[in-house]
Amino acid sequence: MLLARRPSGRTVALAVCLLLLVGMLLVQLAERARGDGATRCERFAADSAARAELISGEGPDVVVIGDSWSAGLGLEESGTSWPSRLAGRVRVAGFSGSGFSADASGCGPEVAFAARAAGALGGGADLVVIEGGLNDVDQPDAAIRLGFERLLTRVEAHAGGAPVVVVGPAAAPSRAGRVPRVDRLLADLAEQHAATYVPTSGLSLDYLDDRLHLTPEGHAAFGDAVADAIAAAGL
C-alpha cells in the first residue's frame, strides 16, 4: 500500500510565498489598471471641456453632441474637428469614447449622450446635431435604443421645437464590420422620432494610423458631407 507523501514544511512555506506574491501582483495590476482608466477619463474630460469653449461661426445656435470625432481626438487643434464645418454658431459637447448606450464608454454612464444632453443644451439651440455610433458597435440593440430614447426625451425637454439631426457612424476601418447593424438601427430610431438621419458609412475618409480617428483632411470631408446633408434637408 502506497501512502501519500506529506509535503515538507519548506515546500508548504514556498507555496504560501508564491501565493502571496501572485496575490500582490494581481492587486498591483488592478490598481494600475484603475489608475490608467482614471487618468484616461480625466484626460477625455479635460479635452471635452476645452473643445466646448471653442465656439465657431455665426448665426443660428447649433449644438453638437458626440464622441471623439466631435471632440477632435488626435488633432493638433481640436477646434478644427468636423463640427467647425457646419453653418451657424456651433457649440460642441464631445466626449471621447461615449455613445448612445449607457455602457459604451469605460468612463461610465455619466458620459453617455443622454447624460450630457442637459448640460450641452443649457443655452438652448436652434438645431441639435447628434453624432456617434462607433462606440456602440459592441452594445446590444436594446441598450442603444434605450439610450437614444432617453437622449431624444432630454433634447425635447431642453431644446423643445429644435430640429434634430442624427449623424450615423462612418465605416472606420477598425470597426467597419460592425457598423451596418448600428447604422440601420439608428436610421430606424431617427425615423421613429421624426429626426433627420445622415448616413456616413459610404464616405471615403482619411484616417489616422489607429484606423479609427480622422486626419484633419478626414474631418474636413466628414464635416462638409454633414453640412451638405443638413442644407439639403432644409435645416
Secondary structure, 3 states (H helix, E strand, C coil): CCCCCCCCHHHHHHHHHHHHHHHHHHHHHHHHHHHHHHHHHHHHHHHHHHHHCCCECCCCEEEEEECHHHHCCCCCCHHHCHHHHCCCEEEEEECCCCCCCCCCCCCCHHHCHHHHHHHHCCCCCCEEEEECCHHHCCCCHHHHHHHHHHHHHHHHHHHCCCCEEEECCCCCCCCHHHHHHHHHHHHHHHHHCCCEEECCCCCCCCECCCCCCECHHHHHHHHHHHHHHHHHCCC
